[in-house]
Amino acid sequence: MLVPRTHGDAAMNTLLNHQFKLARRPVGMVQRGDFEYVTAPVAEPGEGEVLVKILYISLDPAMRGWMNEGKSYIPPVGIGEVMRAGAVGRVIKSRDPAIAVGDHVVGVLGVQEYAVAKGRGVTKVDPRLAPLPVYLGTLGMPGMTAYFGLLEVGRPKEGDTVVVSGAAGAVGQVVGQIAKIKGCRVVGIAGGSEKCAYLHSLGFDAAIDYKHEDVKTALKQHCPKGVDVYFDNVGGEILDAVLTQLAMHARIVICGAISQYNEAKMTGPSNYMSLLVNRASMTGMVVFDYASRYGEAAREMGGWLAAGRLKTREDIVDGLETFPDTLLKLFKGENIGKLVLKVADE
């Protein structure tokens, strides 16, 4: 927002920024009081930097882990720092010759209205090829996670049975569709009839409603020859149930454990000996390890989108100020598809 201010006889326009900063380490479920909503002047971009007006912010389960202190695959957000988040926006000032004013870019820009970023730290995107929120979902970090997690870690073969939990979320919806493209039988696990109906609309062969079905019994029904690839987004009891249904030489992709993120103490699987019995593997994956290959994945998935073989859905909520409450939708299982916060009109 532009706010006129005067200083002596000279008048000037100062650009103000609204930001959410991490105020304290959450204990259990995230609360509004864990963040501080502040107003600050927008900094000028330095040499090689750009100033971005943020239009959409990505809300992801990983953000809960980024708030915790301790060793992880990425340093935690510091107390008093702008909350880390992926975002897409429009460049309004540039001191990077490779990026022009008016370009749209995506990057880790934070939960705020404006961000100063290094030019090499953002990627240009074209809103004519796909709506901007799609660059935070299927063509963004969740889509990259699905693509590399399934294809590089899960290594599905035609005819395999692939099971994915959190299947109606940003990552899960893409995992299942890519598995179908690769000729697999796909079973999704999600919470509620609406989400399960959505999975069927995407072409999943079966959907298990963990809120109203016994997951272990349903897996026996839908995976009579066992589970060849399990893409795990939730951990906890569902991971334990899938472990009892593994096929020989099954591959389990550990992508996330949203059922555990707000627990004081995370619990691991009790049925892990199934890995030994079935000569199976359980491998963790972090999407940043594949950063040099994002372009490869975006091109292939972009082709699938254009051909109608891959569908995408975004759950868009208006208003930066709603951030703490909107983030909770992830942990309450209230979103279908990619959860996105709209900050400003395009």
C-alpha positions in Angstrom: 0.0 0.0 0.0 1.2 3.6 -0.7 1.0 5.9 2.3 1.9 9.6 1.8 4.2 11.0 4.4 5.8 14.4 4.7 9.2 15.4 6.0 9.9 19.1 6.2 8.8 20.7 3.0 9.3 17.6 0.9 6.6 14.9 0.4 7.4 11.4 -0.4 5.6 8.1 -0.8 6.7 5.3 1.5 5.8 1.7 0.6 4.7 -0.2 3.6 4.8 -4.0 4.1 2.6 -6.2 6.2 4.4 -9.3 7.5 3.9 -12.3 9.7 6.9 -13.0 11.9 7.5 -16.0 14.1 7.0 -14.9 17.6 7.6 -18.2 19.5 8.2 -21.9 18.9 4.8 -23.6 18.7 3.9 -26.2 21.3 1.4 -28.6 19.8 -1.1 -27.2 17.3 0.0 -23.9 15.8 -1.8 -20.8 17.3 -2.2 -17.2 16.2 -0.1 -16.1 19.1 2.9 -18.0 17.6 3.1 -15.2 15.1 3.4 -11.4 15.2 1.7 -9.3 12.5 3.8 -6.2 11.8 4.0 -3.3 9.5 7.4 -2.2 8.2 8.8 0.0 5.4 9.7 -1.9 2.2 13.4 -2.1 1.7 15.0 -1.1 -1.6 16.5 -3.9 -3.7 20.3 -3.9 -3.9 22.5 -4.9 -6.8 21.4 -8.1 -8.3 18.1 -8.0 -6.3 14.4 -7.5 -7.2 11.4 -6.2 -5.3 8.4 -8.4 -5.6 4.8 -7.6 -4.9 3.5 -10.9 -3.6 0.2 -12.1 -5.1 -0.2 -15.7 -3.8 1.5 -17.5 -0.9 1.9 -21.3 -0.7 0.7 -22.9 2.6 2.4 -26.3 3.1 2.6 -28.9 5.9 6.4 -28.5 5.9 6.0 -25.0 7.4 5.1 -26.6 10.8 8.5 -28.4 10.9 10.3 -25.2 9.9 9.1 -23.6 13.1 10.8 -26.1 15.3 14.3 -25.7 16.7 16.6 -28.6 16.0 18.5 -30.4 13.3 16.5 -30.8 10.0 17.0 -30.7 6.3 16.7 -26.9 6.4 17.5 -24.4 9.3 14.5 -23.4 11.4 12.8 -20.0 11.0 14.4 -17.7 13.6 12.3 -16.0 16.2 11.5 -12.6 14.9 12.1 -13.6 11.3 9.4 -13.4 8.6 7.7 -16.8 8.3 9.2 -18.8 5.5 6.9 -19.7 2.6 6.9 -20.1 -1.1 5.1 -17.4 -3.1 4.5 -16.0 -6.5 4.4 -12.4 -7.4 5.1 -9.5 -9.8 8.4 -7.7 -10.0 7.9 -3.9 -9.3 11.6 -2.9 -9.1 14.7 -4.7 -10.5 18.4 -4.3 -10.2 19.0 -7.7 -11.9 19.5 -7.3 -15.7 18.0 -10.8 -16.3 14.6 -9.8 -14.7 12.4 -7.0 -15.8 9.8 -5.0 -14.0 6.5 -6.7 -14.7 7.9 -10.2 -14.8 6.2 -12.8 -12.6 8.5 -14.8 -10.4 8.2 -17.6 -7.8 10.5 -18.3 -4.9 10.8 -18.5 -1.1 9.5 -15.0 -0.5 7.8 -15.3 3.0 4.5 -14.5 4.5 4.3 -10.8 3.6 3.0 -8.4 1.0 6.4 -7.4 -0.5 9.8 -9.2 -0.6 13.3 -8.3 -1.7 15.0 -11.3 -3.2 18.2 -12.1 -5.1 17.5 -12.4 -8.8 19.2 -15.8 -8.9 16.9 -16.9 -6.0 13.7 -16.6 -8.0 12.3 -18.2 -11.1 10.4 -16.5 -13.8 7.0 -18.0 -14.6 4.5 -17.3 -17.4 0.8 -16.7 -16.3 -0.2 -17.2 -19.9 0.8 -20.9 -19.7 -0.8 -21.7 -16.4 -2.7 -19.7 -13.7 -0.2 -18.3 -11.1 -1.4 -20.5 -8.2 -0.6 -23.6 -10.2 3.1 -22.5 -10.0 2.8 -23.0 -6.2 1.1 -26.4 -6.6 1.4 -28.9 -9.5 4.2 -26.8 -11.2 5.7 -25.8 -7.8 7.3 -27.5 -4.8 4.4 -30.0 -4.2 4.4 -31.1 -7.8 8.2 -31.5 -7.8 7.9 -33.5 -4.6 5.3 -35.8 -6.2 7.3 -36.2 -9.4 10.7 -37.0 -8.0 9.4 -38.8 -4.9 7.3 -41.2 -6.9 9.5 -41.7 -9.9 13.0 -41.5 -8.4 12.4 -43.0 -5.0 9.2 -45.1 -5.5 10.4 -46.4 -8.9 6.9 -47.6 -10.0 6.6 -50.2 -12.8 3.7 -50.7 -15.1 1.1 -52.9 -13.3 2.3 -52.0 -9.8 -0.1 -51.1 -7.0 0.6 -47.6 -5.7 -1.0 -46.4 -2.5 -0.8 -42.7 -1.5 -1.9 -41.1 1.8 -3.0 -37.5 2.1 -4.2 -38.3 -1.5 -6.5 -35.3 -1.9 -3.7 -32.8 -0.9 -1.3 -30.9 -3.0 1.3 -33.6 -3.3 -1.0 -36.7 -3.1 -3.3 -35.6 -6.0 -0.3 -35.4 -8.3 1.4 -38.6 -7.1 -1.8 -40.6 -7.9 -2.2 -39.1 -11.3 1.4 -39.6 -12.3 1.2 -43.2 -11.1 -1.9 -43.7 -13.4 0.0 -42.1 -16.3 2.8 -44.7 -15.7 0.3 -47.6 -15.9 -0.1 -48.4 -12.2 -3.2 -49.3 -10.1 -3.7 -46.4 -7.7 -5.4 -46.4 -4.3 -5.7 -43.1 -2.4 -6.3 -42.7 1.3 -8.2 -39.5 2.3 -10.6 -38.2 5.0 -14.2 -37.9 4.1 -16.6 -38.7 1.2 -16.0 -35.4 -0.6 -12.3 -36.0 -0.8 -12.7 -39.6 -1.9 -15.2 -38.5 -4.6 -12.5 -36.1 -5.8 -9.9 -38.9 -6.1 -12.3 -40.9 -8.2 -12.7 -37.9 -10.5 -9.0 -37.9 -11.0 -9.0 -41.5 -12.1 -7.9 -43.3 -8.9 -8.9 -46.9 -9.0 -10.0 -46.9 -5.4 -10.3 -44.4 -2.5 -10.2 -45.3 1.2 -12.0 -43.0 3.7 -9.9 -43.3 6.8 -12.5 -41.4 8.8 -15.2 -44.0 8.2 -13.4 -47.2 7.1 -10.9 -49.5 8.7 -7.8 -48.8 6.6 -6.2 -52.2 7.1 -9.3 -54.0 6.0 -9.8 -51.7 3.0 -6.2 -52.2 1.9 -6.7 -56.0 1.9 -9.8 -55.5 -0.3 -8.2 -53.0 -2.8 -4.7 -54.4 -2.8 -5.1 -58.2 -2.9 -1.6 -58.7 -4.2 -0.1 -56.2 -1.7 1.3 -52.7 -2.0 4.2 -52.2 -4.3 4.8 -48.5 -3.7 3.5 -46.5 -0.7 3.9 -42.7 -0.9 3.5 -41.6 2.7 2.4 -38.1 3.6 0.8 -38.7 7.0 2.8 -41.2 9.1 1.2 -42.6 12.3 -1.5 -45.3 12.3 -2.0 -45.2 8.5 1.7 -45.9 7.9 1.5 -48.8 10.3 -1.6 -50.2 8.5 0.1 -50.1 5.1 3.2 -51.8 6.5 1.1 -54.9 7.1 0.1 -55.1 3.4 3.4 -54.8 1.6 4.2 -56.8 -1.5 7.7 -58.4 -1.9 10.4 -55.7 -2.5 7.9 -52.9 -1.9 9.2 -49.3 -1.8 8.0 -46.8 0.8 8.5 -43.1 0.1 8.6 -41.1 3.3 7.6 -37.6 2.2 5.8 -36.3 5.3 4.0 -37.1 8.5 1.3 -34.5 8.9 -0.5 -36.6 11.6 2.5 -36.2 13.8 3.7 -32.6 13.3 1.7 -31.1 16.1 2.4 -33.9 18.6 4.7 -33.3 21.5 6.5 -36.6 20.7 6.4 -38.3 17.3 5.8 -42.0 17.3 7.3 -44.3 14.8 5.8 -47.4 13.1 5.4 -50.6 15.2 5.1 -52.9 12.1 8.5 -52.0 10.7 9.7 -55.7 10.7 7.5 -56.1 7.6 10.3 -54.3 5.8 12.6 -57.3 6.6 10.0 -60.0 5.9 9.2 -58.5 2.5 12.7 -57.3 1.7 11.2 -53.8 1.3 12.7 -50.4 1.6 11.6 -47.2 3.3 13.4 -44.0 2.0 13.0 -40.4 3.0 13.0 -37.8 0.3 13.5 -34.0 0.3 12.5 -32.2 -2.8 15.4 -29.7 -2.6 17.8 -32.5 -3.5 16.4 -32.4 -7.0 16.5 -28.6 -7.5 18.8 -28.9 -10.5 16.2 -31.0 -12.3 13.1 -28.9 -11.6 13.0 -27.7 -15.2 12.9 -31.3 -16.5 9.9 -32.1 -14.2 8.1 -28.9 -15.0 8.3 -29.5 -18.8 6.9 -33.0 -18.5 4.1 -32.1 -16.1 3.3 -29.0 -18.1 2.9 -31.3 -21.2 0.6 -33.6 -19.2 -1.5 -30.5 -18.0 -1.8 -29.2 -21.5 -2.9 -32.6 -22.8 -5.5 -33.0 -20.0 -3.7 -36.0 -18.6 -2.9 -34.2 -15.3 -5.5 -32.1 -13.4 -4.9 -29.6 -10.7 -7.0 -28.1 -8.0 -6.3 -25.1 -5.7 -8.0 -24.2 -2.5 -7.6 -20.4 -2.5 -8.3 -18.2 0.6 -8.3 -14.4 0.4 -6.4 -12.2 2.8 -2.9 -12.1 4.2 -4.3 -11.3 7.6 -6.0 -14.8 7.7 -2.7 -16.6 7.5 -2.6 -18.3 11.0 -6.2 -19.5 10.7 -5.9 -20.6 7.1 -2.7 -22.5 7.9 -4.7 -24.6 10.3 -6.8 -26.0 7.5 -3.9 -28.2 6.6 -3.8 -29.9 10.0 -7.6 -30.1 10.3 -7.8 -31.8 6.9 -10.1 -29.1 5.6 -8.5 -28.4 2.2 -8.8 -30.2 -1.0 -5.9 -29.8 -3.4 -3.3 -27.1 -3.0 -3.9 -24.6 -0.2 -3.0 -21.0 -1.4 -3.3 -17.7 0.3 -4.3 -14.8 -2.0 -2.6 -11.6 -1.0 -3.4 -9.2 -3.9 -5.2 -9.1 -7.2 -3.1 -9.9 -10.3 
